[in-house]
Each structure stands twice: as C-alpha cells, then as structure tokens.
Amino acid sequence: MAATPGGASHRSRLRLIVIQTLVFSLLATLGARLYYLQVISGEQYQGQAASQSVREIVVQPQRGLVVDAMGRPLVTNRLTWVVSLDRTLLGKMSEADRTELLRRTGKAIRMRVSAIQAKLLLCGDSGAIAGECWNGSPFQALPVALDVKESAALRILEQPEDFPGVVVDRQSVRQYPSPYGVNAAHLLGYVSPITKDELDEAEDAGDSSVNGASVVGRAGVEKEYDEWLRGQPGYQQVAVDSRGRVREDVSDLEARPGDTLVSTIDARVQGIVETQLAKMIKTQRNTLDPVTKRKFEADSGAAIVMEAKTGRIIAMASQPTYDPGVWVGGITDKQLERLYSEAAGTPLLSRAFQGQFAPGSTWKPFMTVGALTNGFSRDTVLPCSSAVQIGNRAFHNHESHAYGSIGFAQAIAVSCNTFFFQVGMKFWQQFGSDPDDVNARDPLVEEAEAFGFGDQTGVDLPGEASGRVADRKWKLAYYKSMKDYYCGIAAKPQTKKTSDFVYKFSREFCVEGWKYRLPDAANFAIGQGDTIVTPLQLARGYAAISNGGTLWQPRVAKAIVSPEGEVIREIAPKKDRTVKIPPKVLKYLDDALKGVALPGGTMAWKLGGFPIDKVKIRAKTGSAEVYGKQSTGWVASYTKDYVVVMMMTQGGTGSGSTGDGVRAIWEALYGVDGEKVRPDKAAIPGVTPPAALPTFAEDGSILPPARKERP
C-alpha cells in the first residue's frame, strides 16, 4: 500500500513534539537544580566556598617582662621586621622558580642565597650547619632574616605576586636594657624556638600556649618561669584570593601577653657586684703569685649577695660571662662553640650555682659547730703548730705559721689548719678508726649535711649543682666507678706522659682506694680534699649562721604580675630546714667570725678604716689548693641583713684575691663613706630590700615600691 503525503507530515510533527518535550524537560530539571543550589542551599555552599579561601594566622604573644625588685626592666621586648619562607610552598615550586624566588628575596633583603638556603635546612637534615639550621617546628614559615630594613619589608609586602611563599611581619624579640650596666646573663637565661619534640609533647598534653612559631625559655628565669612569661597566642582568620593575597579579615582572637616576673634582684647592687668581680679578676691577673712565681691565672669567679633573713638573692654574678643578646635572632655556630669552649672559660656555666669548688677555710665555721656540739667545748685548747705529721706526710699551716695553744675562736681568726686537722683526726680515731667501715659515724660529716652541703639548695634556677660531701660512702662509690681506669694506668709501665704523682696515686688507688684514712678526715675538717661546694651553698650556710639556723631555699623571683598589673602570685621565701645550733655556740661562733675582720684576723688588712662597730661584718677567708693549678680564693661574710660571698679560681688567697671587692660591696650596701655610714647613700634606699612590690600604673609604667622609713 502506498504512503500518502499527509501521513508523513503527521509523523514529522510528532517527532518535533517529542524533541521539544525532552528539551523543555532538561531545561526544567536544570532550572530546578540551579534554584536548589542558589536559593535553597545557597548559604551552605557559599560557606563551603568561603572556608576554602580562609586561612588561619597565628598571632604570637609578647613575652612577659622581667623586672628587678624596684621595677627596673631587666628583660623587655622590641618589635622588628622578620622575613620568613614557607618551606611547604617552596617544595611545590619548580627548581627554576624556587631559585629565582630565593635570588629575588636575597636581593631585597641583601642576603646571599646560600645563607638563605642554610636557614631553610632543618637541624638534622643533610648539610645542616649548627647555628644556621632551624631547630624549631618544621610546620611554620622559617625565619631567614631578622632586623630587616623597613623599606625592604614594605617592598615585599607591596609586591606579593613577586614573592610567593615569603612571609613578612613584625615580631617581638627579647631586649636587655641593662640598667646600671648589668649583664646578669646566667640569672636571666635566654629563649629559642620550640622544637618539634616539645611541640608534640605540648599537643599531647593539650597545651595551647605554644605553637610551631613559639619561643621557649632555655635557661635562667626564662626557663624556670616560662609558663608565666610565654603568654597565650591569638589567631586571625583572613580571606585570601587564588594567589594567596589577603582580601579581608574574617575573625580575630587576640593574643594575650605574658605575665611580668618581678625578681628579687636589685639592678644597682647587681651592677656593683658584677663590676667588683670583674675588677678583682683583672687585678689578680696582673699580680704575681708568690708560690708559682708567675701571674695569677684568675680564670673564673663568682659573687653573691643574699638577704640573710629570707634567702632572697639580691645579686649574683659569674665570670666569664656573655652577652645575653647573642641568642636573639639565632646564634651562630661560632658563637655557640665559644659559649661551651673550655679555652674561653665555658662562659655558659654559672660559677655561682653550677660551679663546684673546694671551700678551703670557709668550711671551718661549720666544722666548729659540729665539734662544739659533739664533745669539744668553747674552752678547748689545741696546739696550732706549723705542721702536723700524719703517716709519712706533713700537713702544713698556710705559710707554715704557728700560734701556740689556742681555742676555736682564734683558730678561726687566724685560720689555723693544724688546729682543725686535730679536730678531724680525733673524731676519726673516736668513731671510725677502721678505714674499711663505710658506716662509721662522723660528726663533722653530719654537720656539713645538716647545713645542706652535698644537696641542691632548691634555688628557682634550672641546672643547679649539688656539690659533694666526700665521706666514706662517697669514697667507696668513687672507687667502684674509677677502679678500672686507675688500675689500667697502674698495670702498665710508667711513661713520660704520666707524672710521678698520677702513677703513684693510681697504684695506691687500685689496691685500696676505698679506704677512708686519717688524712681524709684531716683534709675534710679544713675544706680540702674531695669535698666541693657551690658559692650559693656557701652563701646559704653563712645566712643560716647569721639568722640563727634557718636554711632558706634561695629565691630570685618575688612575684608574678599580669599584663593588667594584677598580682597573680607572690613567691614567698621558703624555709628548707633548721640547723640545730645551741645559742651559746652560735654566739661564740659569731664572735669568732667577727675576729676575722679585726686586727689579727685574716681579713683585717682589707678592712682598715672600715666602721666595723657600725656595720658589723663577720667574715671568713679561705684558700683551697687544687692539684696542678693555683689556689682558689674565697671570702664569705655576713651581717644581720646580708651575706656577701666572692670566689676566684686560680686567684691565690681569699682576702688577697677578693677582699677589696667584698669590702666595696659592703660599702655600697650600707652607704659607707670612709669611716662614716650614710644610709641615704646606700645602694638600696632604706638599706634593706623593700617588702612591697613595685607599683604597676594604668598607663603601663612601673614605679618603685612604696616603703616605710627604716627605724
């Protein structure tokens, strides 16, 4: 059957209708979808889009201040332009683009490309250079230049398209105002970037006060009070475009500055103490040693001023020292090497609380207490001969002086070694004549331990040394630890490299080095041998004699104050223990130590014309022998208000090496002018430290504490 023209036309119209229906259906579906996305779910998708273009910037807090007891700033902050590079973004660049970026950045900040590359290496990476590499968190932009000129910083900020991955901002870094020229490096400490391990530990503990860009305290009060000083970081959310340029702020959480640490230090006294210690060392280096016939090495020293009634440290100095600002912006390998260098005197070590030295005759007052409370009396008289024979060796007085039969008071005043040798020997014979008995009683050892020697003082500074009381148990432990070494020397024929002394000592030590013999007891009684103390331990011991027997935990911090000026925490003096000293013994000892400063005493020649009747100084000098070196000189002294201790290694006698410096410090503390005492000229107004804290004004200024007039 043939098709008709009318039927074909009908089918064509039908197909067109179907196609139109499909097109309209598709358009309707698309429109509905667009309506859903833009109207119904518009806010949701807009939020998601916005979140993809928002970045979070950590705002570092300003670290808290450290001020002295009068409110004078010891550590503050300053703002500086810092240029950092984003390692993550650099890693995504081609080598050519990365090289060009480093070249362009180096030109802008006037820094060699090789120097920038060294800063971008993590310590531990291949080729990393100590002091140049980054030891902080790898998840932050790495700082490559500090104290960048403002013009260079602004150029980079204004041309971000030319410096992708380069971060420029103003950061707060530590600054040391140095009132009265103070250094105080060992007291203040330093900060450095947080390490990855420290950051991981903080995150595990839920500590939000640190982040990848934080700096943390590493020594001194910066470390001890780090949690108070560091503050709380803030966070800023910013909207950025596809090229990473900031378009607008989204939200802000302000950083909270760290708290202020009020220290017990008086900057004026600290400056005087540092000056006198440095002066004494310089003087002694130009002085001939009558024993060695060469000038004194005077290679290190320490000085401390402590408040006798509280244990608070008013000043503490150590030589050699260093510039605390060396850590700001990163320390170089050469600088770090010098701080640890023995040739440079290990400047990083504080001789005041980390150095350990034989106390010499400054030990004798503590031995006197032990003797007078264990059988000896204030009426005891013993011969002060020029030497005492112990076995096959003669133990001498200083310069072999002899003073006849004397009591404890005169033995202290003239520092008679042979008198105290006999005290130590009598106790050895009475309680422990068996050299193998490690449990034998020794009243002198007991007294030393009662005064806190051989243990840390508990000062609020990290890294304190504990000293050593060289008793029988210590000697046995030392023998066990060193037996193989010395027996190894003794087992071989003597060579030119081994001195007669060392070879002989090794042979004796190998056979019976654990035995506590009579010479050990004699040496212990005069502060010689293997007993060592820190200057801080000695100062605390003399403070206990001054205040009636209380051993305080020394303190360098007095209070924590918020940025708003509110006292958050007062750090009160903390009592450690009480040494039981009968009042009559204490009075006797005090009079004996007064005799050291009077004519006939070992300190008298340095105190001529000093008004002892008004500023009642008690003192003890000491000179400790050190094998192969010149003697260590000490002066330990006190009044009812203060303790002053000064020590110098390889400096000779105590009064000869440090006596003038100790006198100058006492003159400053009490305002001594010739033979007159002028409290109005004292280094601290009112002579003694104020009990009150500095006043923190609303405008941010810090005023000296208000105080009552001294009665």
Backbone hydrogen bonds, N-H to C=O, Kabsch-Sander energy under -0.5 kcal/mol:
donor,donor_aa,acceptor,acceptor_aa,energy
7,G,4,T,-0.6
8,A,4,T,-1.2
9,S,5,P,-1.5
10,H,6,G,-1.4
11,R,7,G,-1.8
12,S,8,A,-1.7
13,R,9,S,-1.8
14,L,10,H,-1.7
15,R,11,R,-2.1
16,L,12,S,-2.0
17,I,13,R,-2.0
18,V,14,L,-2.1
19,I,15,R,-2.5
20,Q,16,L,-2.7
21,T,17,I,-2.4
22,L,18,V,-2.3
23,V,19,I,-2.5
24,F,20,Q,-2.9
25,S,21,T,-2.2
26,L,22,L,-2.5
27,L,23,V,-2.7
28,A,24,F,-2.5
29,T,25,S,-2.6
30,L,26,L,-2.7
31,G,27,L,-2.8
32,A,28,A,-2.7
33,R,29,T,-2.3
34,L,30,L,-2.7
35,Y,31,G,-2.8
36,Y,32,A,-2.2
37,L,33,R,-2.7
38,Q,34,L,-3.0
39,V,35,Y,-2.4
40,I,35,Y,-1.4
41,S,36,Y,-3.4
45,Y,41,S,-2.0
46,Q,42,G,-2.4
47,G,43,E,-2.3
48,Q,44,Q,-1.9
49,A,45,Y,-2.3
50,A,46,Q,-2.6
51,S,47,G,-2.5
52,Q,48,Q,-1.4
53,S,50,A,-1.6
54,V,51,S,-1.0
55,R,238,V,-2.9
57,I,55,R,-0.5
57,I,236,Q,-3.5
59,V,234,G,-3.0
60,Q,58,V,-0.7
64,G,229,L,-3.0
66,V,75,V,-2.1
67,V,261,L,-2.7
68,D,72,R,-2.7
69,A,265,I,-3.0
71,G,68,D,-2.0
74,L,66,V,-3.2
75,V,66,V,-2.2
76,T,175,Q,-2.9
78,R,173,V,-2.3
80,T,171,Q,-2.4
82,V,169,D,-2.9
83,V,145,A,-2.2
84,S,82,V,-0.5
84,S,167,V,-3.1
85,L,142,L,-2.1
86,D,165,G,-2.6
87,R,85,L,-0.9
90,L,86,D,-2.2
91,G,87,R,-2.1
92,K,88,T,-0.7
92,K,89,L,-0.8
93,M,89,L,-0.5
93,M,90,L,-1.2
98,R,94,S,-2.7
99,T,95,E,-2.5
100,E,96,A,-2.2
101,L,97,D,-2.4
102,L,98,R,-2.4
103,R,99,T,-2.2
104,R,100,E,-2.6
105,T,101,L,-2.8
106,G,102,L,-2.8
107,K,103,R,-2.1
108,A,104,R,-1.9
109,I,105,T,-2.2
110,R,106,G,-0.7
111,M,106,G,-2.6
116,I,112,R,-1.9
117,Q,113,V,-2.7
118,A,114,S,-1.8
119,K,115,A,-1.5
120,L,116,I,-1.2
121,L,117,Q,-0.5
121,L,118,A,-0.7
123,C,134,W,-2.6
124,G,125,D,-0.5
125,D,122,L,-3.0
128,A,125,D,-1.9
130,A,128,A,-0.5
132,E,129,I,-2.3
133,C,129,I,-2.7
134,W,121,L,-3.1
135,N,133,C,-0.6
137,S,194,I,-0.6
137,S,212,G,-0.8
140,Q,137,S,-0.8
142,L,85,L,-2.6
144,V,83,V,-3.0
145,A,83,V,-1.6
148,V,81,W,-2.2
153,A,149,K,-2.3
154,L,150,E,-2.8
155,R,151,S,-1.7
156,I,152,A,-1.8
157,L,153,A,-2.1
158,E,154,L,-2.4
159,Q,155,R,-1.0
162,D,159,Q,-1.6
163,F,159,Q,-0.6
163,F,160,P,-0.9
166,V,163,F,-1.8
167,V,84,S,-3.0
167,V,165,G,-0.6
168,V,166,V,-0.5
169,D,82,V,-1.9
171,Q,80,T,-2.8
171,Q,169,D,-0.6
173,V,78,R,-2.7
173,V,171,Q,-0.5
175,Q,76,T,-2.2
181,G,178,S,-1.9
182,V,179,P,-1.6
188,L,184,A,-2.8
189,G,185,A,-2.5
192,S,216,V,-1.9
194,I,214,S,-2.6
199,L,195,T,-2.4
200,D,196,K,-2.8
201,E,197,D,-2.3
202,A,198,E,-2.3
203,E,199,L,-2.5
204,D,200,D,-2.3
205,A,201,E,-1.6
206,G,203,E,-1.0
207,D,202,A,-3.1
208,S,206,G,-0.8
210,V,207,D,-0.5
214,S,211,N,-1.9
216,V,192,S,-2.7
218,R,190,Y,-3.2
219,A,190,Y,-0.9
221,V,187,L,-2.4
222,E,188,L,-1.8
222,E,219,A,-0.6
223,K,219,A,-1.2
223,K,220,G,-0.9
224,E,220,G,-2.4
225,Y,221,V,-2.4
226,D,223,K,-1.4
228,W,225,Y,-0.9
229,L,225,Y,-2.0
230,R,226,D,-2.4
232,Q,256,R,-2.6
234,G,59,V,-3.0
235,Y,253,L,-1.7
236,Q,57,I,-2.9
237,Q,251,S,-2.8
238,V,55,R,-2.6
238,V,236,Q,-0.5
239,A,248,E,-3.3
240,V,53,S,-3.4
241,D,245,R,-2.0
244,G,241,D,-2.1
247,R,239,A,-4.0
248,E,239,A,-1.2
250,V,237,Q,-3.6
251,S,237,Q,-1.4
253,L,235,Y,-2.5
256,R,232,Q,-3.1
258,G,62,Q,-3.1
259,D,228,W,-2.7
260,T,561,V,-3.4
261,L,65,L,-3.0
262,V,260,T,-0.6
262,V,559,A,-2.8
263,S,67,V,-2.9
263,S,261,L,-0.7
264,T,556,V,-1.9
265,I,556,V,-0.6
266,D,314,I,-2.4
267,A,265,I,-0.6
270,Q,266,D,-3.0
271,G,267,A,-2.5
272,I,268,R,-1.8
273,V,269,V,-2.8
274,E,270,Q,-2.6
275,T,271,G,-2.1
276,Q,272,I,-2.6
277,L,273,V,-2.4
278,A,274,E,-2.3
279,K,275,T,-2.3
280,M,276,Q,-2.6
281,I,277,L,-2.1
282,K,278,A,-2.3
283,T,279,K,-2.5
284,Q,280,M,-2.5
285,R,281,I,-1.8
286,N,282,K,-0.5
286,N,283,T,-1.2
287,T,284,Q,-1.8
289,D,294,R,-2.8
293,K,289,D,-2.2
296,F,284,Q,-0.8
296,F,287,T,-2.2
298,A,650,Q,-2.7
300,S,649,T,-0.7
301,G,319,Q,-2.2
302,A,647,M,-2.1
303,A,317,A,-2.1
304,I,645,V,-2.5
305,V,315,A,-2.6
306,M,643,V,-2.3
307,E,312,R,-3.2
308,A,306,M,-0.7
308,A,641,D,-2.1
309,K,641,D,-0.5
310,T,307,E,-1.0
311,G,307,E,-2.7
313,I,555,R,-3.0
314,I,305,V,-2.6
314,I,312,R,-0.6
315,A,305,V,-1.7
317,A,303,A,-2.9
319,Q,301,G,-2.7
326,V,323,D,-2.1
327,W,324,P,-1.2
328,V,325,G,-1.1
330,G,327,W,-2.0
336,L,332,T,-2.5
337,E,333,D,-2.3
338,R,334,K,-1.7
339,L,335,Q,-1.7
340,Y,336,L,-1.2
341,S,337,E,-0.6
341,S,338,R,-0.7
345,G,342,E,-1.2
346,T,341,S,-3.5
348,L,339,L,-2.1
349,L,346,T,-1.8
351,R,349,L,-0.8
354,Q,350,S,-2.2
355,G,350,S,-1.1
357,F,533,V,-2.8
360,G,527,G,-2.3
362,T,359,P,-1.4
363,W,360,G,-1.8
364,K,361,S,-1.4
366,F,363,W,-0.8
367,M,363,W,-1.5
368,T,364,K,-2.3
369,V,365,P,-1.7
370,G,366,F,-2.0
371,A,367,M,-2.3
372,L,368,T,-2.9
373,T,369,V,-1.1
374,N,371,A,-1.5
376,F,371,A,-2.0
380,T,377,S,-1.6
382,L,406,I,-2.6
384,C,404,G,-3.2
385,S,383,P,-0.9
388,V,395,F,-2.7
390,I,388,V,-0.6
390,I,393,R,-3.1
391,G,389,Q,-0.5
393,R,390,I,-1.5
395,F,388,V,-3.4
395,F,393,R,-0.5
396,H,394,A,-0.6
397,N,386,S,-2.4
400,S,397,N,-2.3
401,H,398,H,-1.4
403,Y,384,C,-2.4
404,G,384,C,-0.9
406,I,382,L,-2.6
406,I,404,G,-0.5
411,A,407,G,-2.2
412,I,408,F,-2.1
413,A,409,A,-2.2
414,V,410,Q,-2.7
415,S,411,A,-0.5
416,C,411,A,-2.3
417,N,415,S,-0.8
420,F,416,C,-1.3
421,F,417,N,-2.5
422,Q,418,T,-1.6
423,V,419,F,-1.2
424,G,420,F,-2.4
425,M,421,F,-2.5
426,K,422,Q,-2.4
427,F,423,V,-1.8
428,W,424,G,-1.9
429,Q,425,M,-2.6
430,Q,426,K,-2.1
431,F,427,F,-2.8
432,G,427,F,-0.6
432,G,428,W,-1.8
437,D,434,D,-1.6
438,V,436,D,-1.1
440,A,437,D,-1.0
446,E,442,D,-2.4
447,E,443,P,-2.1
448,A,444,L,-2.1
449,E,445,V,-2.3
450,A,446,E,-2.0
451,F,447,E,-1.7
452,G,449,E,-1.6
453,F,448,A,-2.0
454,G,466,S,-0.5
455,D,452,G,-1.2
460,D,554,P,-0.8
461,L,459,V,-2.0
464,E,461,L,-0.6
465,A,353,F,-2.4
468,R,532,I,-2.9
470,A,468,R,-0.7
471,D,469,V,-2.1
475,K,471,D,-2.1
476,L,472,R,-2.0
477,A,473,K,-2.2
478,Y,474,W,-2.8
479,Y,475,K,-2.2
480,K,476,L,-2.2
481,S,477,A,-1.7
482,M,478,Y,-1.9
483,K,479,Y,-1.6
486,Y,482,M,-2.3
487,C,483,K,-2.9
488,G,484,D,-1.6
489,I,485,Y,-1.3
490,A,486,Y,-2.5
491,A,487,C,-1.8
492,K,489,I,-1.1
498,T,495,T,-1.0
499,S,497,K,-0.6
503,Y,499,S,-2.5
504,K,500,D,-2.6
505,F,501,F,-2.9
506,S,502,V,-2.4
507,R,503,Y,-1.9
508,E,504,K,-2.2
509,F,505,F,-3.1
510,C,506,S,-2.3
511,V,507,R,-1.1
512,E,508,E,-2.4
513,G,509,F,-2.0
515,K,512,E,-1.3
516,Y,435,P,-2.1
517,R,515,K,-0.9
520,D,517,R,-0.6
521,A,517,R,-1.6
522,A,518,L,-2.3
523,N,519,P,-2.6
524,F,520,D,-2.2
525,A,521,A,-1.4
526,I,522,A,-0.6
526,I,523,N,-1.2
527,G,524,F,-1.3
528,Q,523,N,-2.5
531,T,528,Q,-0.7
532,I,468,R,-1.7
533,V,357,F,-3.0
536,L,352,A,-1.8
538,L,534,T,-2.1
539,A,535,P,-2.4
540,R,536,L,-2.3
541,G,537,Q,-2.3
542,Y,538,L,-2.3
543,A,539,A,-2.0
544,A,540,R,-1.8
545,I,541,G,-1.4
546,S,542,Y,-2.1
547,N,543,A,-2.7
548,G,544,A,-0.8
549,G,544,A,-2.4
551,L,549,G,-0.5
551,L,577,R,-3.0
552,W,550,T,-0.7
553,Q,574,K,-3.1
555,R,311,G,-1.3
558,K,262,V,-3.5
559,A,262,V,-1.7
560,I,569,R,-2.9
561,V,260,T,-2.8
562,S,566,E,-3.2
565,G,562,S,-2.2
568,I,560,I,-2.4
568,I,566,E,-0.7
569,R,560,I,-1.7
571,I,558,K,-2.8
572,A,570,E,-1.0
574,K,553,Q,-0.6
575,K,573,P,-0.5
576,D,551,L,-3.0
577,R,551,L,-1.4
579,V,549,G,-3.6
580,K,578,T,-0.5
581,I,579,V,-1.0
585,V,582,P,-0.5
586,L,582,P,-2.6
587,K,583,P,-2.5
588,Y,584,K,-2.1
589,L,585,V,-2.7
590,D,586,L,-2.4
591,D,587,K,-2.2
592,A,588,Y,-2.1
593,L,589,L,-2.4
594,K,590,D,-1.5
595,G,591,D,-1.6
596,V,592,A,-0.7
597,A,593,L,-0.6
597,A,594,K,-1.0
598,L,594,K,-0.6
601,G,598,L,-2.7
602,T,413,A,-1.8
603,M,596,V,-2.1
604,A,596,V,-0.7
604,A,601,G,-1.0
606,K,603,M,-1.5
607,L,604,A,-1.6
610,F,607,L,-2.1
612,I,610,F,-2.5
614,K,611,P,-1.5
615,V,611,P,-3.0
616,K,614,K,-0.8
617,I,615,V,-2.0
618,R,638,Y,-2.7
619,A,593,L,-2.0
620,K,636,A,-2.3
622,G,634,W,-2.0
624,A,632,T,-2.7
625,E,623,S,-0.5
626,V,629,K,-0.5
629,K,626,V,-2.3
632,T,624,A,-2.7
633,G,631,S,-0.5
633,G,648,M,-2.8
634,W,622,G,-2.8
635,V,646,M,-2.0
636,A,620,K,-2.8
637,S,644,V,-2.1
638,Y,618,R,-2.6
639,T,642,Y,-2.6
643,V,306,M,-2.3
644,V,637,S,-2.4
645,V,304,I,-2.2
646,M,635,V,-2.3
647,M,302,A,-2.8
648,M,633,G,-2.4
649,T,300,S,-1.9
650,Q,630,Q,-0.6
651,G,631,S,-1.8
651,G,648,M,-0.8
652,G,631,S,-1.9
657,S,653,T,-2.1
658,T,654,G,-2.5
659,G,654,G,-0.6
659,G,655,S,-1.2
662,V,658,T,-2.4
663,R,659,G,-2.3
664,A,660,D,-2.2
665,I,661,G,-1.9
666,W,662,V,-2.2
667,E,663,R,-2.6
668,A,664,A,-1.9
669,L,665,I,-2.4
670,Y,666,W,-1.8
671,G,667,E,-1.1
672,V,667,E,-2.2
673,D,676,K,-3.0
675,E,673,D,-0.5
676,K,673,D,-2.0
678,R,671,G,-2.7
678,R,676,K,-0.5
681,K,678,R,-2.6
682,A,679,P,-1.5
683,A,668,A,-2.7
687,V,684,I,-2.7
688,T,686,G,-2.0
695,T,703,L,-2.3
696,F,694,P,-0.5
697,A,695,T,-0.8
697,A,701,S,-2.4
700,G,697,A,-1.6
703,L,695,T,-3.2
